[in-house]
Amino acid sequence: MVLAAQIVKEEERPKTDSPIRRLRVQDYDALVRMGAFDDGAGVELLDGFVVEKMSKNPGHEYSKDELIEWLRDRAPRDCKVRSEGPLALGMSEPEPDVMVVRGANRDFHKRHPNAGEAILVAEVSDSTLERDQQWKQRLYAEAGIPVYLLVNLPVGQIELYSQPTARGYANIAIARKGQNVETPFGPLEADRILPPE
């Protein structure tokens, strides 16, 4: 049985004073297994809400692939670099563009990695910049993920958030072309990750 799930844009949502029920991760996962979101639009669960993911342009894919390559060359052997896979965070199951998690591939054959296993999560952001700088940054910090790396394509910079708190990250380091940002795996050159001019 395939269910059809309709994605509703914020401006199309009905205005109501009634409570809106959020999905639990296990309910969302069951809907995914049943094919409820197999309409071609990628989705992820953020704070219990099913949120549509945006399509990716060539600059996004370039930066994501460069970051994956850079991390695979530097991540410890007991870690796995994953791309666009779910990360279990309580009421959320975001799918970061890239993440480094402790463990081997076999550790995740029956479950998704969780916040305690994540060393670094990264989003390459273009049309979803506000969501990635605010909503996802807060989610990752609340979950205690040590480092959140945001490749900000519209501005042309890398933002590295560290020292998570319940209200967001306490520190942010920014690198533009010709600059580096210090990661848990060494200095990352912005020129390596940002698309060429």
C-alpha positions as CSV (number, residue, x, y, z in Angstrom):
1,M,0.0,0.0,0.0
2,V,1.4,3.4,-0.9
3,L,0.1,6.5,0.9
4,A,0.1,9.9,-0.7
5,A,1.4,12.7,1.6
6,Q,0.9,16.2,0.5
7,I,3.6,18.8,1.3
8,V,2.0,22.0,2.4
9,K,3.9,25.2,2.1
10,E,3.8,27.5,5.1
11,E,1.7,30.2,3.4
12,E,-0.8,27.5,2.4
13,R,-1.3,26.1,5.9
14,P,-4.7,26.6,7.4
15,K,-4.8,29.1,10.2
16,T,-6.1,27.4,13.4
17,D,-6.1,27.8,17.1
18,S,-6.2,24.1,17.5
19,P,-3.1,22.2,18.4
20,I,-1.1,20.7,15.6
21,R,0.1,17.2,16.3
22,R,3.8,16.6,15.6
23,L,5.1,13.2,14.4
24,R,7.3,11.1,16.5
25,V,10.4,9.7,14.9
26,Q,9.1,6.2,15.0
27,D,5.8,7.3,13.3
28,Y,7.8,9.2,10.6
29,D,10.0,6.2,10.0
30,A,6.9,3.9,9.6
31,L,5.5,6.4,7.1
32,V,8.8,6.4,5.2
33,R,8.8,2.5,5.1
34,M,5.2,2.5,3.8
35,G,6.1,4.9,0.9
36,A,4.1,7.9,2.1
37,F,6.7,10.3,0.8
38,D,7.7,8.6,-2.4
39,D,6.4,11.4,-4.6
40,G,9.9,12.4,-5.7
41,A,10.3,15.3,-3.2
42,G,12.8,14.6,-0.5
43,V,11.7,15.2,3.1
44,E,13.2,15.2,6.6
45,L,11.7,15.4,10.1
46,L,12.5,18.6,12.0
47,D,11.0,19.1,15.5
48,G,8.3,16.7,14.5
49,F,7.4,18.5,11.3
50,V,7.9,16.9,7.8
51,V,9.9,19.5,5.9
52,E,10.5,19.3,2.2
53,K,14.2,19.4,1.1
54,M,15.2,21.7,-1.7
55,S,16.7,20.5,-5.0
56,K,20.5,20.9,-5.3
57,N,22.3,23.0,-7.8
58,P,25.8,22.3,-9.2
59,G,27.5,24.6,-6.7
60,H,25.9,22.7,-3.8
61,E,27.0,19.3,-5.2
62,Y,30.5,20.6,-5.8
63,S,30.9,21.8,-2.2
64,K,29.4,18.7,-0.8
65,D,31.6,16.4,-2.8
66,E,34.8,18.4,-1.9
67,L,33.9,18.3,1.8
68,I,33.2,14.6,1.7
69,E,36.6,14.0,0.0
70,W,38.4,16.2,2.5
71,L,36.8,14.6,5.5
72,R,37.4,11.0,4.2
73,D,41.1,11.8,3.9
74,R,41.2,13.1,7.6
75,A,38.6,11.4,9.7
76,P,39.9,8.7,12.2
77,R,39.7,5.1,11.1
78,D,37.0,4.4,13.7
79,C,34.7,6.9,12.1
80,K,32.4,6.9,9.1
81,V,31.8,9.8,6.7
82,R,28.1,9.7,5.6
83,S,26.2,11.8,3.1
84,E,22.6,12.8,3.2
85,G,21.6,10.0,5.6
86,P,19.2,10.4,8.6
87,L,20.5,11.4,12.0
88,A,18.3,10.4,15.0
89,L,17.7,13.5,17.3
90,G,14.7,12.9,19.5
91,M,11.8,14.6,17.7
92,S,13.9,15.2,14.6
93,E,15.5,13.1,11.9
94,P,17.4,15.6,9.8
95,E,19.5,14.4,6.8
96,P,22.6,16.6,6.9
97,D,24.5,16.9,3.6
98,V,27.6,15.4,5.3
99,M,28.3,14.0,8.8
100,V,31.1,12.2,10.6
101,V,30.0,9.6,13.1
102,R,31.9,7.3,15.4
103,G,31.5,3.7,14.3
104,A,31.6,1.5,11.2
105,N,29.0,1.0,8.5
106,R,28.0,-2.3,10.1
107,D,27.0,-0.4,13.3
108,F,24.2,1.3,11.4
109,H,22.6,-1.5,9.4
110,K,19.5,-1.6,11.7
111,R,19.4,2.0,13.0
112,H,20.4,5.5,12.2
113,P,23.4,7.2,13.9
114,N,22.4,9.4,16.9
115,A,23.7,12.6,18.3
116,G,26.1,10.9,20.7
117,E,27.9,9.3,17.8
118,A,28.1,12.5,15.7
119,I,31.4,14.4,15.7
120,L,30.5,16.8,13.0
121,V,27.5,17.6,10.9
122,A,27.6,19.8,7.8
123,E,25.0,21.5,5.6
124,V,25.8,23.1,2.2
125,S,23.3,25.9,2.1
126,D,21.9,28.0,-0.8
127,S,18.1,28.4,-0.9
128,T,17.8,26.9,2.6
129,L,20.2,29.3,4.3
130,E,17.8,30.6,6.9
131,R,16.6,27.1,7.9
132,D,20.2,25.9,8.1
133,Q,21.6,28.9,10.0
134,Q,18.7,29.0,12.5
135,W,16.5,25.9,12.8
136,K,19.1,23.2,12.1
137,Q,21.8,25.1,14.0
138,R,19.6,25.1,17.1
139,L,18.6,21.4,16.6
140,Y,22.2,20.3,16.3
141,A,23.3,22.4,19.3
142,E,20.4,21.2,21.5
143,A,21.4,17.6,20.6
144,G,25.0,18.3,21.8
145,I,26.7,17.7,18.5
146,P,30.2,19.2,19.0
147,V,30.6,20.8,15.6
148,Y,28.2,22.1,13.0
149,L,29.8,23.2,9.7
150,L,27.7,25.4,7.3
151,V,28.9,26.1,3.8
152,N,27.2,29.4,3.1
153,L,27.1,29.6,-0.7
154,P,25.2,32.9,-1.1
155,V,27.8,34.8,1.0
156,G,30.8,32.6,0.0
157,Q,31.9,31.6,3.4
158,I,32.3,28.6,5.7
159,E,30.7,28.9,9.2
160,L,31.9,26.6,11.9
161,Y,29.8,26.5,15.0
162,S,31.2,24.9,18.2
163,Q,30.5,24.6,21.9
164,P,26.9,23.5,21.8
165,T,24.4,24.8,24.4
166,A,20.7,24.4,24.9
167,R,20.1,27.7,23.0
168,G,22.6,27.3,20.1
169,Y,26.3,27.2,19.7
170,A,28.5,29.5,21.8
171,N,31.3,30.0,19.2
172,I,31.3,30.6,15.5
173,A,34.4,30.8,13.3
174,I,34.1,32.2,9.7
175,A,36.4,31.6,6.7
176,R,36.1,33.2,3.3
177,K,38.2,32.6,0.2
178,G,41.9,32.6,1.2
179,Q,41.1,31.7,4.8
180,N,41.0,28.6,6.9
181,V,38.7,27.4,9.7
182,E,39.9,25.0,12.3
183,T,37.9,21.7,12.5
184,P,38.4,18.6,14.7
185,F,40.3,17.2,11.7
186,G,42.6,20.1,11.0
187,P,42.4,23.4,9.2
188,L,39.9,23.5,6.4
189,E,40.7,25.8,3.5
190,A,37.6,27.7,2.3
191,D,39.1,27.7,-1.3
192,R,38.9,23.9,-1.3
193,I,35.2,23.8,-0.4
194,L,33.7,26.9,-2.0
195,P,32.9,26.6,-5.7
196,P,35.4,28.4,-8.0
197,E,34.4,31.8,-9.3
